[in-house]
Amino acid sequence: MQSLLEALGTLEAESRPQPPDSLTVEPVSTHVLVPEDQLLRLRKLSARTRVAQSDYLREAVDDLLTKYGALLREAK
């Protein structure tokens, strides 16, 4: 018989939100150079919101790919 703590742990794991589609694939490391003022502002934003800088950078890439999606479709 399953203990109450085990049952609660199972329920908690099942109720966790799933990551966005962009995170379901294995991430690849990359190196990006940004102006220091942007880096400082990104760090401040991340500290205040407790959202990882990498999450903000992935969101920015997703936004750019959406914005320029028509160009990507034309290149095929």
Helices and strands as residue ranges (DSSP letters): H 4-15, G 21-23, H 36-49, H 53-67, H 69-74
